[in-house]
Structure formats: structure tokens, C-alpha cells
Amino acid sequence: MRPPADAPLDALAALFAGEGSAEYLGEDVTQAGHMLQAGALAEAAGAPGALVAAALLHDVGHFQGAVTGRDLMEGHQDNRHSHTGADWLGQWFGPEVTEPVRLHVAAKRYLCTVEPGYFALLSEASVHTLRMQGGPMTAPQARAFEALPGAADAVAVRRWDDLAKDPRRATPDFDHFRPVLAALLLAP
């Protein structure tokens, strides 16, 4: 028997309501609040649906795999949440959603290299994770990043990610984004 078409959305909604309601790695918002804010910022910017979805879902990898986001903050090792999240989302969404998710950590490293003053804008928690994630890119790494499909979209997601940490920002709930996500689901 084939699962219902909205089963992926129900799984994501459960993640936002469950694990997502926990602290967001040293920030003043919950993990779900952070991701919802990022999605709302993308939507307010007039981003296409795939980019709104990528912004909304960019940190789901913190909930997948053997190394959690908490392990990352405690300095044990990089949990590679960008890759884990993109791979997990790939069961439901195409590369227009998954690749900006996969590259959003690399985009932070990239922006630290190519944009004077970007590093100074990072939150304390983001500076900490940057160290765990390899620090700023070298110039050759930055050039290689620029050539990747989805790099520009990942930079956009990164910028919304950086802004999505305001505990006072009014943010829509997950159900607000269901129609956008539903339109992007891969055919079963």
C-alpha cells in the first residue's frame, strides 16, 4: 500500500513540533522557530518556492544522524548537518531544494572569505560552529564553491539563516508552508 501523498509533510510537521521545539544551539530561538523564520524571510523576499523550502528546511540535518547539533555545540565534531539534511530531504524533494540545504554551511565559510565584515555579523554560536566546520575558505576553495550548481541559492539561504534568530519576530507556523512544500514533492 502506497503511503498518503501528504505523509512527507506530516513527517516534517512532526519534526518541527517535536525535536524542533528544543533550544537552537545557543541562540535565543528554538530550532523550529529559527527554520520558520528563515522560510518566512525567503518568502518575504519573493524567493521562488524551492528556495523558500530550502530556507525553511535548511537545518533538518541537526535531527538526523549519529552526531546531533548539541554534539556540534559541545565541540565534539562537525555533525555535517547540511549534508545529512540534504540527503534525508532527497527522498521527497529535488536538487532545487536539497542543494542549497547541502551548501548552506559552505556558504557561511565562503562569505567569511569573500565579503569583508561578514564574519563580524555572525552570532556567537555561529562563530563557534564555523570553527567546527572548517573556518573560512581559502581563496581556491571559494572559487571552487562559486562554480557549484546551487551556490548562489545557498548564499541566499545562508543570509536568511543568519537573520532568522530574532525571538521577537512574528513567524507563521509550519502549516503556512505546506502548500509550497506540497507543490515541490517528487512524484511517488
C-alpha positions in Angstrom: 0.0 0.0 0.0 1.4 3.4 -1.0 1.7 6.0 1.8 -0.6 9.0 1.6 0.7 11.9 -0.5 1.0 14.2 2.5 3.0 11.7 4.6 6.3 13.5 3.9 4.7 16.8 5.1 3.3 15.1 8.2 6.8 13.8 9.0 8.3 17.2 8.6 5.5 18.8 10.7 6.1 16.3 13.4 9.8 17.2 13.4 9.1 20.9 13.8 6.6 20.2 16.6 8.8 17.6 18.4 12.6 17.9 18.2 12.3 21.3 16.6 10.7 22.8 19.7 14.0 22.4 21.6 16.8 25.0 22.0 18.6 26.1 18.9 22.3 25.6 19.7 22.9 28.6 21.8 20.6 31.0 20.1 17.5 32.8 21.6 15.0 30.9 19.4 14.0 27.3 19.1 15.3 25.2 16.2 11.8 25.2 14.7 11.4 29.0 15.3 14.7 29.6 13.5 13.8 27.5 10.5 10.3 29.0 10.3 11.8 32.5 10.4 14.3 31.6 7.6 11.4 30.3 5.5 9.3 33.4 6.2 12.3 35.7 5.3 12.7 33.9 2.0 9.0 34.2 1.3 9.0 37.9 2.2 12.0 38.4 -0.2 9.9 37.0 -3.0 12.0 33.9 -3.4 10.8 31.0 -5.6 9.1 28.1 -3.8 12.1 25.9 -3.9 14.2 28.5 -2.2 11.5 29.1 0.4 11.5 25.4 1.1 15.3 25.2 1.3 15.4 28.1 3.8 12.6 26.5 5.8 14.3 23.1 5.9 18.0 24.0 5.9 18.7 22.7 9.4 16.7 19.5 9.5 20.0 17.6 9.4 20.5 18.6 13.1 17.9 16.0 13.9 19.3 13.2 11.6 22.4 11.0 12.0 24.5 9.9 14.9 26.0 13.3 15.7 23.5 15.9 16.9 23.5 19.6 16.9 24.2 19.5 20.6 27.3 17.5 19.9 28.4 20.2 17.5 28.0 22.9 20.1 29.8 20.9 22.7 32.8 20.8 20.3 32.9 17.1 19.7 32.8 17.2 15.9 31.0 18.7 13.0 27.7 16.9 12.5 27.7 17.7 8.8 24.0 18.6 9.2 23.9 20.3 5.8 24.8 17.0 4.0 22.7 14.8 6.3 19.7 17.1 5.9 20.0 17.3 2.1 20.4 13.5 1.8 17.3 12.9 4.0 15.2 15.5 2.2 16.3 14.0 -1.2 13.7 11.2 -0.6 11.0 13.8 -1.2 12.5 16.9 -2.9 14.7 17.5 -5.9 18.0 19.3 -6.1 16.4 22.7 -6.3 15.6 22.3 -2.6 18.3 19.9 -1.4 21.4 21.5 -2.9 21.0 24.9 -1.2 20.5 22.9 2.0 23.6 20.9 1.3 25.7 24.0 0.6 24.4 26.5 3.3 27.3 25.7 5.7 29.8 26.1 2.9 28.1 29.4 2.0 28.9 30.7 5.5 32.6 29.7 5.1 32.6 31.3 1.6 31.1 34.6 2.8 33.7 34.8 5.6 36.3 34.7 2.8 34.9 36.9 0.1 32.8 39.5 2.0 34.6 41.9 4.3 32.7 42.4 7.5 30.5 39.2 7.1 32.3 37.4 10.0 31.5 40.3 12.3 27.8 39.8 11.7 27.8 36.2 12.9 26.2 35.3 16.2 28.5 33.9 18.9 27.1 30.4 18.3 27.6 30.7 14.5 31.3 31.7 15.1 31.7 28.6 17.3 30.2 26.3 14.7 32.3 28.0 11.9 35.4 26.7 13.7 34.0 23.2 13.9 33.0 23.4 10.2 36.5 24.2 8.9 36.7 28.0 9.3 36.7 30.5 6.4 37.5 29.0 3.0 40.8 29.6 1.2 40.7 31.6 -2.0 40.9 28.4 -4.2 38.1 26.8 -2.1 36.0 30.0 -2.6 36.5 29.9 -6.4 35.5 26.2 -6.4 32.4 26.9 -4.3 31.3 29.7 -6.8 31.4 27.1 -9.6 29.0 24.7 -7.8 25.4 24.4 -9.1 23.2 25.9 -6.4 26.0 28.0 -4.8 24.1 31.4 -5.3 21.0 29.9 -3.9 22.9 28.5 -0.9 24.3 32.1 -0.3 20.7 33.4 -0.2 19.7 30.6 2.2 22.7 31.5 4.4 21.7 35.1 4.6 18.2 34.2 5.7 19.7 31.7 8.1 21.8 34.5 9.7 18.8 36.8 10.1 16.5 34.1 11.5 17.4 34.3 15.2 15.1 37.0 16.5 12.9 35.8 19.4 10.5 38.8 18.9 9.8 38.2 15.1 6.3 37.0 14.4 6.6 33.9 12.3 4.0 31.7 10.6 3.6 28.1 11.7 4.6 25.1 9.7 1.1 24.7 8.1 1.6 28.0 6.4 4.3 26.4 4.3 2.5 23.2 3.4 1.2 24.3 0.0 4.7 25.4 -1.1 6.2 22.1 0.1 3.4 20.1 -1.4 4.0 21.7 -4.8 7.6 20.6 -4.7 7.2 17.0 -3.6 8.7 14.4 -6.0 6.2 12.1 -7.6 6.0 8.8 -5.7 
